[in-house]
């Protein structure tokens, strides 16, 4: 990319598309993009030196500004569909982590997957299945404030759920 007066608006010397796998998170995508970027830098610099590189203007349409993530964006809204919440968990891993409250206690959700199971929104079963607006979220890895990341089974051994426990 060449620079100009705007924010990320200069012409582009090379571009590649990379697929996002269903299990990718912000961390794995970062690593894939870093590897691809390093490869592209080497080949693009060689193309510039050989006179093969052609700067192509970026399109103005479809451009959005990615602002800093606010803390309230990391809080899971259990009225949303489970597939969306699973994406939120992946988007905020490895940092800053998706947040919720379990009976008032802050909990970070690190790994989860959407499942087709009707449960009332926020309701938690004994195997950490949480009802969502549509479907349920199967919690696989989570962390109490000040604690370490635990699998669902490890978490439940140390903090069994009371009947009627809820994520809010």
DALIN-V595605 format. One record per helix or strand of 3 or more residues. SS is the DSSP state (H for helix, E for strand). FROM is the first residue (numbers start at 1). TO is the last residue. If there is no record, write none. Layout:
ss: <SS | SS>
from: <FROM | FROM>
to: <TO | TO>
This chain:
ss: <H | H | H | E | E | E | E | H>
from: <26 | 71 | 82 | 98 | 105 | 129 | 136 | 152>
to: <50 | 74 | 91 | 102 | 115 | 131 | 144 | 158>
